[in-house]
Amino acid sequence: MKQHGQGMVEYALILVLVSIVVIVILLTMGNQIANVFSNVVAALG
């Protein structure tokens, strides 16, 4: 039972780290990503 709880904690930590990485990427490259989407919309429209 103790190992099951430990596995859940490790899984939660991995999810937190992945979330932080995604947030940092979005904050640093958000404008570039927005430009790509607007270019795609303009090309389709």
PLY file of the C-alpha trace (Angstrom):
ply
format ascii 1.0
element vertex 45
property float x
property float y
property float z
element edge 44
property int vertex1
property int vertex2
end_header
0.00 0.00 0.00
2.86 2.37 0.81
4.44 1.89 -2.61
1.14 2.65 -4.34
1.00 6.02 -2.55
4.62 6.68 -3.42
3.93 5.96 -7.09
1.03 8.40 -7.07
3.24 11.10 -5.56
5.92 10.51 -8.20
3.27 10.63 -10.94
1.92 13.91 -9.55
5.43 15.40 -9.44
6.04 14.44 -13.06
2.74 16.08 -14.06
3.70 19.26 -12.18
7.10 19.40 -13.88
5.57 18.86 -17.33
3.01 21.59 -16.62
5.74 24.03 -15.61
7.70 23.29 -18.79
4.61 23.81 -20.96
3.80 27.10 -19.22
7.36 28.37 -19.68
7.30 27.43 -23.37
3.96 29.17 -23.88
5.16 32.29 -22.09
8.38 32.51 -24.10
6.99 31.52 -27.49
3.36 32.61 -27.14
3.61 35.46 -29.63
5.30 33.29 -32.24
2.66 30.59 -31.85
-0.11 33.21 -32.14
1.49 34.52 -35.34
1.58 31.04 -36.84
-2.10 30.47 -36.09
-3.08 33.89 -37.46
-1.10 33.18 -40.65
-2.89 29.85 -41.06
-6.28 31.51 -40.53
-5.40 34.25 -43.02
-4.28 31.67 -45.60
-7.51 29.68 -45.17
-9.75 32.73 -45.12
0 1
1 2
2 3
3 4
4 5
5 6
6 7
7 8
8 9
9 10
10 11
11 12
12 13
13 14
14 15
15 16
16 17
17 18
18 19
19 20
20 21
21 22
22 23
23 24
24 25
25 26
26 27
27 28
28 29
29 30
30 31
31 32
32 33
33 34
34 35
35 36
36 37
37 38
38 39
39 40
40 41
41 42
42 43
43 44
